[in-house]
Amino acid sequence: MELATLKAELNERSVDLDLAMDIQFRTNSSEIEPRFKLQLDEIAALMRQQPQISWDLEGHADIRGNDDYNLALSQQRVQAVFDYLVNQGVDPMQLTQTAYGDQLATEQQGNREGYFFDRRVSLRSMASQATANN
């Protein structure tokens, strides 16, 4: 996705956005890696330019660990992304947070690469909905 082109279009007119991205995390961590901070900086700029668009932040964990631990870890991850975006000037009213633990994990076979993709916070724009906060 060419964010520069998208930003130029957004400056000219209001556009219905249907954007999504994932931020991956290390095992047992809720620390945002530097490479993902750069991506979040770009998304934060877009969010500030389009304050009428709401964003859903969904925290996830892989299947390793018990349900309570995984839920708490996914909550920490989604809170870390929320806090980062707010610190970048995003209005907290644009953001909703949901933690799923390992409920939506795709990797069930013990594949390390698959686990990587389950350890994430997913960001999705909700352009057609009114701004709300949970």
N, CA, C and O atoms as CSV, one atom per row, in Angstrom:
chain,resi,resn,atom,element,x,y,z
A,1,MET,N,N,0.850,-1.176,0.000
A,1,MET,CA,C,0.000,0.000,0.000
A,1,MET,C,C,0.892,1.234,0.000
A,1,MET,O,O,1.830,1.339,0.790
A,2,GLU,N,N,0.606,2.102,-0.837
A,2,GLU,CA,C,1.356,3.345,-0.926
A,2,GLU,C,C,0.677,4.389,-0.056
A,2,GLU,O,O,-0.293,5.021,-0.475
A,3,LEU,N,N,1.191,4.570,1.159
A,3,LEU,CA,C,0.573,5.514,2.088
A,3,LEU,C,C,0.689,6.951,1.596
A,3,LEU,O,O,-0.197,7.765,1.858
A,4,ALA,N,N,1.751,7.271,0.898
A,4,ALA,CA,C,1.896,8.646,0.407
A,4,ALA,C,C,0.778,8.988,-0.566
A,4,ALA,O,O,0.199,10.071,-0.489
A,5,THR,N,N,0.471,8.076,-1.478
A,5,THR,CA,C,-0.610,8.300,-2.436
A,5,THR,C,C,-1.938,8.412,-1.722
A,5,THR,O,O,-2.753,9.281,-2.031
A,6,LEU,N,N,-2.150,7.528,-0.767
A,6,LEU,CA,C,-3.390,7.536,0.001
A,6,LEU,C,C,-3.539,8.836,0.784
A,6,LEU,O,O,-4.627,9.409,0.842
A,7,LYS,N,N,-2.454,9.297,1.382
A,7,LYS,CA,C,-2.507,10.557,2.124
A,7,LYS,C,C,-2.887,11.717,1.215
A,7,LYS,O,O,-3.676,12.580,1.601
A,8,ALA,N,N,-2.326,11.738,0.007
A,8,ALA,CA,C,-2.645,12.810,-0.934
A,8,ALA,C,C,-4.114,12.784,-1.296
A,8,ALA,O,O,-4.752,13.835,-1.364
A,9,GLU,N,N,-4.661,11.608,-1.529
A,9,GLU,CA,C,-6.088,11.492,-1.841
A,9,GLU,C,C,-6.941,11.954,-0.669
A,9,GLU,O,O,-7.960,12.617,-0.862
A,10,LEU,N,N,-6.531,11.607,0.539
A,10,LEU,CA,C,-7.305,11.980,1.724
A,10,LEU,C,C,-7.288,13.480,1.952
A,10,LEU,O,O,-8.267,14.044,2.439
A,11,ASN,N,N,-6.198,14.124,1.609
A,11,ASN,CA,C,-6.139,15.569,1.760
A,11,ASN,C,C,-7.086,16.279,0.797
A,11,ASN,O,O,-7.575,17.368,1.097
A,12,GLU,N,N,-7.347,15.670,-0.356
A,12,GLU,CA,C,-8.223,16.272,-1.351
A,12,GLU,C,C,-9.700,16.052,-1.059
A,12,GLU,O,O,-10.529,16.922,-1.324
A,13,ARG,N,N,-10.025,14.885,-0.513
A,13,ARG,CA,C,-11.440,14.588,-0.266
A,13,ARG,C,C,-11.541,13.508,0.801
A,13,ARG,O,O,-10.568,12.813,1.095
A,14,SER,N,N,-12.714,13.379,1.367
A,14,SER,CA,C,-12.963,12.326,2.339
A,14,SER,C,C,-13.237,11.031,1.589
A,14,SER,O,O,-14.037,11.006,0.653
A,15,VAL,N,N,-12.571,9.953,2.003
A,15,VAL,CA,C,-12.683,8.676,1.317
A,15,VAL,C,C,-13.091,7.615,2.329
A,15,VAL,O,O,-12.603,7.605,3.459
A,16,ASP,N,N,-13.995,6.715,1.914
A,16,ASP,CA,C,-14.290,5.570,2.766
A,16,ASP,C,C,-13.093,4.638,2.726
A,16,ASP,O,O,-12.714,4.149,1.661
A,17,LEU,N,N,-12.497,4.391,3.884
A,17,LEU,CA,C,-11.326,3.546,3.967
A,17,LEU,C,C,-11.704,2.163,4.466
A,17,LEU,O,O,-12.541,2.012,5.355
A,18,ASP,N,N,-11.084,1.177,3.888
A,18,ASP,CA,C,-11.203,-0.184,4.378
A,18,ASP,C,C,-9.786,-0.709,4.511
A,18,ASP,O,O,-9.294,-1.428,3.641
A,19,LEU,N,N,-9.132,-0.345,5.611
A,19,LEU,CA,C,-7.739,-0.682,5.822
A,19,LEU,C,C,-7.598,-1.653,6.978
A,19,LEU,O,O,-8.389,-1.647,7.921
A,20,ALA,N,N,-6.574,-2.486,6.885
A,20,ALA,CA,C,-6.277,-3.420,7.964
A,20,ALA,C,C,-4.776,-3.681,7.975
A,20,ALA,O,O,-4.127,-3.672,6.929
A,21,MET,N,N,-4.243,-3.907,9.142
A,21,MET,CA,C,-2.845,-4.297,9.277
A,21,MET,C,C,-2.666,-5.040,10.593
A,21,MET,O,O,-3.461,-4.885,11.520
A,22,ASP,N,N,-1.628,-5.836,10.664
A,22,ASP,CA,C,-1.298,-6.584,11.869
A,22,ASP,C,C,0.059,-6.137,12.385
A,22,ASP,O,O,0.979,-5.867,11.613
A,23,ILE,N,N,0.166,-6.065,13.706
A,23,ILE,CA,C,1.423,-5.811,14.395
A,23,ILE,C,C,1.766,-7.104,15.130
A,23,ILE,O,O,1.008,-7.538,15.998
A,24,GLN,N,N,2.896,-7.723,14.796
A,24,GLN,CA,C,3.288,-8.971,15.437
A,24,GLN,C,C,4.146,-8.715,16.677
A,24,GLN,O,O,4.790,-7.675,16.809
A,25,PHE,N,N,4.133,-9.691,17.576
A,25,PHE,CA,C,4.870,-9.599,18.836
A,25,PHE,C,C,5.716,-10.843,19.049
A,25,PHE,O,O,5.429,-11.913,18.511
A,26,ARG,N,N,6.762,-10.679,19.842
A,26,ARG,CA,C,7.582,-11.827,20.256
A,26,ARG,C,C,6.797,-12.660,21.274
A,26,ARG,O,O,5.827,-12.186,21.865
A,27,THR,N,N,7.224,-13.886,21.464
A,27,THR,CA,C,6.618,-14.778,22.444
A,27,THR,C,C,6.650,-14.134,23.828
A,27,THR,O,O,7.678,-13.599,24.242
A,28,ASN,N,N,5.536,-14.185,24.537
A,28,ASN,CA,C,5.401,-13.677,25.909
A,28,ASN,C,C,5.693,-12.186,26.041
A,28,ASN,O,O,6.075,-11.727,27.118
A,29,SER,N,N,5.521,-11.430,24.970
A,29,SER,CA,C,5.856,-10.006,24.998
A,29,SER,C,C,4.687,-9.161,24.507
A,29,SER,O,O,3.909,-9.570,23.645
A,30,SER,N,N,4.593,-7.966,25.088
A,30,SER,CA,C,3.653,-6.959,24.599
A,30,SER,C,C,4.411,-5.709,24.146
A,30,SER,O,O,3.813,-4.652,23.945
A,31,GLU,N,N,5.729,-5.838,23.988
A,31,GLU,CA,C,6.563,-4.720,23.543
A,31,GLU,C,C,6.492,-4.599,22.022
A,31,GLU,O,O,6.678,-5.577,21.299
A,32,ILE,N,N,6.221,-3.392,21.557
A,32,ILE,CA,C,6.139,-3.135,20.125
A,32,ILE,C,C,7.554,-3.031,19.560
A,32,ILE,O,O,8.363,-2.232,20.031
A,33,GLU,N,N,7.839,-3.841,18.554
A,33,GLU,CA,C,9.155,-3.851,17.913
A,33,GLU,C,C,9.353,-2.557,17.106
A,33,GLU,O,O,8.383,-2.005,16.586
A,34,PRO,N,N,10.598,-2.068,16.996
A,34,PRO,CA,C,10.857,-0.817,16.276
A,34,PRO,C,C,10.304,-0.788,14.852
A,34,PRO,O,O,9.789,0.244,14.423
A,35,ARG,N,N,10.396,-1.887,14.113
A,35,ARG,CA,C,9.909,-1.867,12.724
A,35,ARG,C,C,8.402,-1.662,12.668
A,35,ARG,O,O,7.892,-1.086,11.707
A,36,PHE,N,N,7.683,-2.126,13.690
A,36,PHE,CA,C,6.245,-1.927,13.720
A,36,PHE,C,C,5.882,-0.530,14.213
A,36,PHE,O,O,4.814,-0.016,13.884
A,37,LYS,N,N,6.762,0.087,15.000
A,37,LYS,CA,C,6.525,1.472,15.412
A,37,LYS,C,C,6.507,2.394,14.201
A,37,LYS,O,O,5.719,3.338,14.149
A,38,LEU,N,N,7.368,2.124,13.232
A,38,LEU,CA,C,7.388,2.933,12.014
A,38,LEU,C,C,6.060,2.805,11.267
A,38,LEU,O,O,5.535,3.797,10.763
A,39,GLN,N,N,5.519,1.599,11.194
A,39,GLN,CA,C,4.228,1.396,10.537
A,39,GLN,C,C,3.109,2.075,11.323
A,39,GLN,O,O,2.208,2.678,10.741
A,40,LEU,N,N,3.174,1.974,12.641
A,40,LEU,CA,C,2.155,2.625,13.470
A,40,LEU,C,C,2.222,4.145,13.345
A,40,LEU,O,O,1.191,4.815,13.408
A,41,ASP,N,N,3.419,4.694,13.170
A,41,ASP,CA,C,3.552,6.132,12.963
A,41,ASP,C,C,2.802,6.560,11.706
A,41,ASP,O,O,2.121,7.586,11.706
A,42,GLU,N,N,2.926,5.774,10.634
A,42,GLU,CA,C,2.225,6.081,9.385
A,42,GLU,C,C,0.709,5.980,9.559
A,42,GLU,O,O,-0.031,6.842,9.084
A,43,ILE,N,N,0.254,4.937,10.233
A,43,ILE,CA,C,-1.182,4.755,10.473
A,43,ILE,C,C,-1.703,5.867,11.379
A,43,ILE,O,O,-2.804,6.375,11.165
A,44,ALA,N,N,-0.921,6.249,12.388
A,44,ALA,CA,C,-1.334,7.329,13.291
A,44,ALA,C,C,-1.531,8.622,12.520
A,44,ALA,O,O,-2.485,9.356,12.776
A,45,ALA,N,N,-0.632,8.913,11.569
A,45,ALA,CA,C,-0.780,10.126,10.752
A,45,ALA,C,C,-2.077,10.063,9.958
A,45,ALA,O,O,-2.793,11.059,9.852
A,46,LEU,N,N,-2.376,8.918,9.412
A,46,LEU,CA,C,-3.612,8.728,8.662
A,46,LEU,C,C,-4.834,8.895,9.577
A,46,LEU,O,O,-5.824,9.515,9.191
A,47,MET,N,N,-4.755,8.345,10.768
A,47,MET,CA,C,-5.859,8.460,11.737
A,47,MET,C,C,-6.107,9.912,12.121
A,47,MET,O,O,-7.255,10.339,12.241
A,48,ARG,N,N,-5.037,10.667,12.313
A,48,ARG,CA,C,-5.189,12.080,12.672
A,48,ARG,C,C,-5.821,12.873,11.533
A,48,ARG,O,O,-6.573,13.816,11.780
A,49,GLN,N,N,-5.525,12.501,10.291
A,49,GLN,CA,C,-6.090,13.195,9.133
A,49,GLN,C,C,-7.562,12.863,8.925
A,49,GLN,O,O,-8.285,13.646,8.308
A,50,GLN,N,N,-8.014,11.736,9.420
A,50,GLN,CA,C,-9.389,11.286,9.221
A,50,GLN,C,C,-10.028,10.956,10.578
A,50,GLN,O,O,-10.310,9.790,10.855
A,51,PRO,N,N,-10.257,11.960,11.417
A,51,PRO,CA,C,-10.761,11.702,12.775
A,51,PRO,C,C,-12.171,11.118,12.812
A,51,PRO,O,O,-12.588,10.615,13.856
A,52,GLN,N,N,-12.914,11.168,11.713
A,52,GLN,CA,C,-14.257,10.601,11.701
A,52,GLN,C,C,-14.239,9.079,11.522
A,52,GLN,O,O,-15.271,8.424,11.667
A,53,ILE,N,N,-13.072,8.519,11.209
A,53,ILE,CA,C,-12.971,7.072,11.008
A,53,ILE,C,C,-12.573,6.395,12.305
A,53,ILE,O,O,-11.589,6.777,12.939
A,54,SER,N,N,-13.336,5.396,12.696
A,54,SER,CA,C,-13.038,4.595,13.882
A,54,SER,C,C,-12.152,3.417,13.504
A,54,SER,O,O,-12.156,2.954,12.364
A,55,TRP,N,N,-11.405,2.952,14.471
A,55,TRP,CA,C,-10.505,1.821,14.260
A,55,TRP,C,C,-10.709,0.804,15.368
A,55,TRP,O,O,-10.814,1.162,16.541
A,56,ASP,N,N,-10.763,-0.450,14.995
A,56,ASP,CA,C,-10.890,-1.548,15.937
A,56,ASP,C,C,-9.514,-2.170,16.131
A,56,ASP,O,O,-8.857,-2.544,15.160
A,57,LEU,N,N,-9.078,-2.281,17.381
A,57,LEU,CA,C,-7.813,-2.918,17.733
A,57,LEU,C,C,-8.139,-4.246,18.399
A,57,LEU,O,O,-8.820,-4.276,19.423
A,58,GLU,N,N,-7.659,-5.344,17.826
A,58,GLU,CA,C,-7.936,-6.684,18.349
A,58,GLU,C,C,-6.634,-7.346,18.772
A,58,GLU,O,O,-5.728,-7.524,17.957
A,59,GLY,N,N,-6.540,-7.710,20.050
A,59,GLY,CA,C,-5.345,-8.368,20.569
A,59,GLY,C,C,-5.488,-9.878,20.532
A,59,GLY,O,O,-6.552,-10.422,20.829
A,60,HIS,N,N,-4.388,-10.560,20.158
A,60,HIS,CA,C,-4.394,-12.015,20.015
A,60,HIS,C,C,-3.127,-12.618,20.606
A,60,HIS,O,O,-2.114,-11.941,20.782
A,61,ALA,N,N,-3.213,-13.910,20.908
A,61,ALA,CA,C,-2.068,-14.688,21.390
A,61,ALA,C,C,-2.085,-16.043,20.693
A,61,ALA,O,O,-3.116,-16.467,20.170
A,62,ASP,N,N,-0.924,-16.729,20.687
A,62,ASP,CA,C,-0.913,-18.076,20.136
A,62,ASP,C,C,-1.439,-19.052,21.192
A,62,ASP,O,O,-1.753,-18.642,22.310
A,63,ILE,N,N,-1.536,-20.325,20.848
A,63,ILE,CA,C,-2.201,-21.302,21.726
A,63,ILE,C,C,-1.346,-21.777,22.887
A,63,ILE,O,O,-1.841,-22.462,23.781
A,64,ARG,N,N,-0.073,-21.421,22.883
A,64,ARG,CA,C,0.774,-21.844,23.999
A,64,ARG,C,C,0.405,-21.038,25.231
A,64,ARG,O,O,0.150,-19.839,25.126
A,65,GLY,N,N,0.373,-21.656,26.367
A,65,GLY,CA,C,-0.037,-20.987,27.598
A,65,GLY,C,C,-1.500,-21.266,27.873
A,65,GLY,O,O,-2.242,-21.676,26.981
A,66,ASN,N,N,-1.915,-21.041,29.119
A,66,ASN,CA,C,-3.321,-21.307,29.458
A,66,ASN,C,C,-4.206,-20.143,29.033
A,66,ASN,O,O,-3.719,-19.067,28.687
A,67,ASP,N,N,-5.500,-20.373,29.065
A,67,ASP,CA,C,-6.467,-19.382,28.578
A,67,ASP,C,C,-6.356,-18.040,29.294
A,67,ASP,O,O,-6.392,-16.990,28.653
A,68,ASP,N,N,-6.220,-18.069,30.620
A,68,ASP,CA,C,-6.134,-16.818,31.385
A,68,ASP,C,C,-4.880,-16.030,31.022
A,68,ASP,O,O,-4.932,-14.813,30.840
A,69,TYR,N,N,-3.755,-16.729,30.918
A,69,TYR,CA,C,-2.503,-16.064,30.557
A,69,TYR,C,C,-2.605,-15.454,29.166
A,69,TYR,O,O,-2.222,-14.303,28.960
A,70,ASN,N,N,-3.118,-16.218,28.218
A,70,ASN,CA,C,-3.216,-15.742,26.843
A,70,ASN,C,C,-4.156,-14.545,26.720
A,70,ASN,O,O,-3.892,-13.624,25.946
A,71,LEU,N,N,-5.248,-14.555,27.478
A,71,LEU,CA,C,-6.162,-13.423,27.452
A,71,LEU,C,C,-5.490,-12.176,28.024
A,71,LEU,O,O,-5.599,-11.091,27.453
A,72,ALA,N,N,-4.799,-12.334,29.149
A,72,ALA,CA,C,-4.096,-11.198,29.756
A,72,ALA,C,C,-3.015,-10.654,28.813
A,72,ALA,O,O,-2.857,-9.441,28.680
A,73,LEU,N,N,-2.279,-11.550,28.167
A,73,LEU,CA,C,-1.230,-11.125,27.242
A,73,LEU,C,C,-1.817,-10.383,26.044
A,73,LEU,O,O,-1.266,-9.373,25.607
A,74,SER,N,N,-2.922,-10.876,25.519
A,74,SER,CA,C,-3.545,-10.189,24.384
A,74,SER,C,C,-4.088,-8.824,24.811
A,74,SER,O,O,-4.080,-7.885,24.015
A,75,GLN,N,N,-4.556,-8.700,26.050
A,75,GLN,CA,C,-4.996,-7.400,26.572
A,75,GLN,C,C,-3.817,-6.442,26.679
A,75,GLN,O,O,-3.940,-5.265,26.340
A,76,GLN,N,N,-2.677,-6.938,27.147
A,76,GLN,CA,C,-1.479,-6.101,27.252
A,76,GLN,C,C,-1.020,-5.638,25.874
A,76,GLN,O,O,-0.608,-4.490,25.708
A,77,ARG,N,N,-1.090,-6.522,24.894
A,77,ARG,CA,C,-0.683,-6.168,23.533
A,77,ARG,C,C,-1.577,-5.101,22.938
A,77,ARG,O,O,-1.091,-4.122,22.371
A,78,VAL,N,N,-2.886,-5.285,23.064
A,78,VAL,CA,C,-3.801,-4.299,22.486
A,78,VAL,C,C,-3.686,-2.966,23.221
A,78,VAL,O,O,-3.821,-1.911,22.601
A,79,GLN,N,N,-3.443,-2.996,24.517
A,79,GLN,CA,C,-3.257,-1.758,25.281
A,79,GLN,C,C,-1.971,-1.056,24.856
A,79,GLN,O,O,-1.936,0.172,24.785
A,80,ALA,N,N,-0.917,-1.817,24.574
A,80,ALA,CA,C,0.346,-1.222,24.133
A,80,ALA,C,C,0.163,-0.478,22.807
A,80,ALA,O,O,0.685,0.624,22.636
A,81,VAL,N,N,-0.572,-1.073,21.875
A,81,VAL,CA,C,-0.813,-0.424,20.588
A,81,VAL,C,C,-1.712,0.796,20.777
A,81,VAL,O,O,-1.453,1.850,20.195
A,82,PHE,N,N,-2.760,0.666,21.580
A,82,PHE,CA,C,-3.651,1.789,21.884
A,82,PHE,C,C,-2.843,2.958,22.455
A,82,PHE,O,O,-2.946,4.085,21.972
A,83,ASP,N,N,-2.044,2.682,23.481
A,83,ASP,CA,C,-1.250,3.732,24.125
A,83,ASP,C,C,-0.271,4.375,23.143
A,83,ASP,O,O,-0.085,5.591,23.157
A,84,TYR,N,N,0.347,3.566,22.298
A,84,TYR,CA,C,1.290,4.105,21.325
A,84,TYR,C,C,0.582,5.071,20.377
A,84,TYR,O,O,1.074,6.170,20.124
A,85,LEU,N,N,-0.569,4.659,19.858
A,85,LEU,CA,C,-1.309,5.514,18.924
A,85,LEU,C,C,-1.765,6.810,19.585
A,85,LEU,O,O,-1.686,7.879,18.978
A,86,VAL,N,N,-2.239,6.721,20.817
A,86,VAL,CA,C,-2.682,7.919,21.540
A,86,VAL,C,C,-1.486,8.843,21.780
A,86,VAL,O,O,-1.612,10.063,21.672
A,87,ASN,N,N,-0.331,8.265,22.102
A,87,ASN,CA,C,0.873,9.084,22.289
A,87,ASN,C,C,1.323,9.745,20.997
A,87,ASN,O,O,2.062,10.728,21.032
A,88,GLN,N,N,0.890,9.223,19.860
A,88,GLN,CA,C,1.190,9.819,18.560
A,88,GLN,C,C,0.129,10.841,18.148
A,88,GLN,O,O,0.153,11.344,17.024
A,89,GLY,N,N,-0.799,11.148,19.054
A,89,GLY,CA,C,-1.781,12.186,18.790
A,89,GLY,C,C,-3.125,11.709,18.268
A,89,GLY,O,O,-3.959,12.528,17.880
A,90,VAL,N,N,-3.354,10.394,18.251
A,90,VAL,CA,C,-4.639,9.861,17.800
A,90,VAL,C,C,-5.661,10.060,18.916
A,90,VAL,O,O,-5.362,9.824,20.087
A,91,ASP,N,N,-6.855,10.490,18.557
A,91,ASP,CA,C,-7.946,10.666,19.511
A,91,ASP,C,C,-8.383,9.296,20.021
A,91,ASP,O,O,-8.774,8.449,19.218
A,92,PRO,N,N,-8.330,9.051,21.334
A,92,PRO,CA,C,-8.733,7.747,21.860
A,92,PRO,C,C,-10.176,7.376,21.522
A,92,PRO,O,O,-10.535,6.199,21.537
A,93,MET,N,N,-11.001,8.374,21.218
A,93,MET,CA,C,-12.389,8.087,20.856
A,93,MET,C,C,-12.496,7.410,19.490
A,93,MET,O,O,-13.549,6.868,19.156
A,94,GLN,N,N,-11.425,7.432,18.699
A,94,GLN,CA,C,-11.411,6.749,17.406
A,94,GLN,C,C,-11.145,5.255,17.553
A,94,GLN,O,O,-11.336,4.497,16.602
A,95,LEU,N,N,-10.710,4.827,18.727
A,95,LEU,CA,C,-10.193,3.475,18.906
A,95,LEU,C,C,-11.068,2.636,19.826
A,95,LEU,O,O,-11.494,3.096,20.885
A,96,THR,N,N,-11.330,1.407,19.414
A,96,THR,CA,C,-11.957,0.425,20.288
A,96,THR,C,C,-10.956,-0.700,20.500
A,96,THR,O,O,-10.120,-0.969,19.637
A,97,GLN,N,N,-11.045,-1.352,21.645
A,97,GLN,CA,C,-10.107,-2.420,21.979
A,97,GLN,C,C,-10.873,-3.688,22.326
A,97,GLN,O,O,-11.870,-3.652,23.048
A,98,THR,N,N,-10.385,-4.819,21.796
A,98,THR,CA,C,-10.928,-6.124,22.148
A,98,THR,C,C,-9.766,-7.093,22.266
A,98,THR,O,O,-8.889,-7.124,21.403
A,99,ALA,N,N,-9.755,-7.884,23.330
A,99,ALA,CA,C,-8.725,-8.910,23.513
A,99,ALA,C,C,-9.379,-10.288,23.370
A,99,ALA,O,O,-10.413,-10.565,23.979
A,100,TYR,N,N,-8.764,-11.134,22.563
A,100,TYR,CA,C,-9.318,-12.462,22.292
A,100,TYR,C,C,-8.489,-13.600,22.856
A,100,TYR,O,O,-8.912,-14.753,22.779
A,101,GLY,N,N,-7.328,-13.320,23.418
A,101,GLY,CA,C,-6.470,-14.413,23.856
A,101,GLY,C,C,-6.114,-15.276,22.655
A,101,GLY,O,O,-5.699,-14.766,21.614
A,102,ASP,N,N,-6.282,-16.603,22.809
A,102,ASP,CA,C,-5.992,-17.510,21.694
A,102,ASP,C,C,-7.268,-18.012,21.008
A,102,ASP,O,O,-7.220,-18.974,20.242
A,103,GLN,N,N,-8.402,-17.369,21.279
A,103,GLN,CA,C,-9.685,-17.828,20.722
A,103,GLN,C,C,-9.703,-17.865,19.205
A,103,GLN,O,O,-10.362,-18.730,18.627
A,104,LEU,N,N,-9.004,-16.957,18.543
A,104,LEU,CA,C,-9.013,-16.884,17.083
A,104,LEU,C,C,-7.678,-17.311,16.478
A,104,LEU,O,O,-7.357,-16.937,15.350
A,105,ALA,N,N,-6.904,-18.092,17.226
A,105,ALA,CA,C,-5.608,-18.569,16.728
A,105,ALA,C,C,-5.814,-19.464,15.506
A,105,ALA,O,O,-6.721,-20.296,15.474
A,106,THR,N,N,-4.969,-19.279,14.521
A,106,THR,CA,C,-5.064,-20.091,13.306
A,106,THR,C,C,-4.130,-21.290,13.355
A,106,THR,O,O,-4.383,-22.293,12.688
A,107,GLU,N,N,-3.057,-21.205,14.132
A,107,GLU,CA,C,-2.065,-22.273,14.196
A,107,GLU,C,C,-2.379,-23.219,15.344
A,107,GLU,O,O,-2.332,-22.827,16.511
A,108,GLN,N,N,-2.699,-24.455,15.015
A,108,GLN,CA,C,-3.019,-25.464,16.033
A,108,GLN,C,C,-2.017,-26.622,16.021
A,108,GLN,O,O,-2.112,-27.516,16.861
A,109,GLN,N,N,-1.065,-26.627,15.094
A,109,GLN,CA,C,-0.175,-27.767,14.892
A,109,GLN,C,C,1.199,-27.621,15.546
A,109,GLN,O,O,2.002,-28.551,15.465
A,110,GLY,N,N,1.494,-26.516,16.176
A,110,GLY,CA,C,2.799,-26.330,16.803
A,110,GLY,C,C,3.862,-25.803,15.856
A,110,GLY,O,O,5.051,-26.030,16.079
A,111,ASN,N,N,3.462,-25.113,14.820
A,111,ASN,CA,C,4.383,-24.545,13.849
A,111,ASN,C,C,4.838,-23.171,14.343
A,111,ASN,O,O,4.017,-22.274,14.533
A,112,ARG,N,N,6.154,-23.006,14.550
A,112,ARG,CA,C,6.677,-21.732,15.070
A,112,ARG,C,C,6.311,-20.548,14.190
A,112,ARG,O,O,5.974,-19.479,14.699
A,113,GLU,N,N,6.373,-20.726,12.876
A,113,GLU,CA,C,6.021,-19.636,11.973
A,113,GLU,C,C,4.548,-19.269,12.129
A,113,GLU,O,O,4.197,-18.089,12.124
A,114,GLY,N,N,3.693,-20.269,12.266
A,114,GLY,CA,C,2.270,-20.013,12.471
A,114,GLY,C,C,2.011,-19.287,13.774
A,114,GLY,O,O,1.160,-18.400,13.839
A,115,TYR,N,N,2.748,-19.663,14.819
A,115,TYR,CA,C,2.596,-18.975,16.103
A,115,TYR,C,C,2.904,-17.490,15.963
A,115,TYR,O,O,2.238,-16.650,16.569
A,116,PHE,N,N,3.923,-17.168,15.154
A,116,PHE,CA,C,4.303,-15.771,14.948
A,116,PHE,C,C,3.102,-14.959,14.458
A,116,PHE,O,O,2.879,-13.843,14.928
A,117,PHE,N,N,2.339,-15.502,13.532
A,117,PHE,CA,C,1.211,-14.769,12.962
A,117,PHE,C,C,0.022,-14.692,13.915
A,117,PHE,O,O,-0.843,-13.831,13.750
A,118,ASP,N,N,-0.034,-15.574,14.904
A,118,ASP,CA,C,-1.103,-15.512,15.900
A,118,ASP,C,C,-0.805,-14.511,17.014
A,118,ASP,O,O,-1.726,-14.050,17.689
A,119,ARG,N,N,0.466,-14.170,17.215
A,119,ARG,CA,C,0.857,-13.196,18.244
A,119,ARG,C,C,0.785,-11.807,17.629
A,119,ARG,O,O,1.768,-11.304,17.085
A,120,ARG,N,N,-0.410,-11.181,17.722
A,120,ARG,CA,C,-0.605,-9.944,16.969
A,120,ARG,C,C,-1.655,-9.048,17.596
A,120,ARG,O,O,-2.437,-9.459,18.453
A,121,VAL,N,N,-1.641,-7.797,17.132
A,121,VAL,CA,C,-2.765,-6.883,17.279
A,121,VAL,C,C,-3.176,-6.526,15.864
A,121,VAL,O,O,-2.360,-6.055,15.071
A,122,SER,N,N,-4.431,-6.748,15.553
A,122,SER,CA,C,-4.981,-6.402,14.243
A,122,SER,C,C,-5.668,-5.053,14.341
A,122,SER,O,O,-6.450,-4.815,15.261
A,123,LEU,N,N,-5.377,-4.169,13.392
A,123,LEU,CA,C,-6.012,-2.852,13.304
A,123,LEU,C,C,-6.894,-2.858,12.064
A,123,LEU,O,O,-6.439,-3.200,10.973
A,124,ARG,N,N,-8.158,-2.478,12.233
A,124,ARG,CA,C,-9.081,-2.436,11.104
A,124,ARG,C,C,-9.878,-1.137,11.155
A,124,ARG,O,O,-10.425,-0.753,12.189
A,125,SER,N,N,-9.924,-0.474,9.998
A,125,SER,CA,C,-10.724,0.745,9.934
A,125,SER,C,C,-12.191,0.379,9.865
A,125,SER,O,O,-12.567,-0.654,9.310
A,126,MET,N,N,-13.014,1.242,10.436
A,126,MET,CA,C,-14.463,1.048,10.431
A,126,MET,C,C,-15.077,2.321,9.872
A,126,MET,O,O,-15.805,3.029,10.568
A,127,ALA,N,N,-14.780,2.607,8.614
A,127,ALA,CA,C,-15.154,3.871,7.982
A,127,ALA,C,C,-16.652,4.090,7.924
A,127,ALA,O,O,-17.112,5.231,7.985
A,128,SER,N,N,-17.412,3.030,7.810
A,128,SER,CA,C,-18.866,3.196,7.650
A,128,SER,C,C,-19.599,3.339,8.970
A,128,SER,O,O,-20.810,3.557,8.985
A,129,GLN,N,N,-18.879,3.218,10.083
A,129,GLN,CA,C,-19.514,3.308,11.389
A,129,GLN,C,C,-19.187,4.654,12.042
A,129,GLN,O,O,-18.183,5.290,11.718
A,130,ALA,N,N,-20.032,5.062,12.943
A,130,ALA,CA,C,-19.779,6.291,13.700
A,130,ALA,C,C,-18.653,6.061,14.673
A,130,ALA,O,O,-18.440,4.933,15.119
A,131,THR,N,N,-17.916,7.125,15.017
A,131,THR,CA,C,-16.838,7.007,15.978
A,131,THR,C,C,-17.403,6.630,17.336
A,131,THR,O,O,-18.364,7.228,17.820
A,132,ALA,N,N,-16.776,5.613,17.946
A,132,ALA,CA,C,-17.231,5.132,19.253
A,132,ALA,C,C,-16.021,4.659,20.033
A,132,ALA,O,O,-14.935,4.494,19.477
A,133,ASN,N,N,-16.214,4.446,21.308
A,133,ASN,CA,C,-15.144,3.938,22.171
A,133,ASN,C,C,-15.746,2.924,23.142
A,133,ASN,O,O,-16.764,3.195,23.779
A,134,ASN,N,N,-15.118,1.767,23.249
A,134,ASN,CA,C,-15.538,0.736,24.212
A,134,ASN,C,C,-14.749,0.877,25.483
A,134,ASN,O,O,-14.948,0.107,26.422
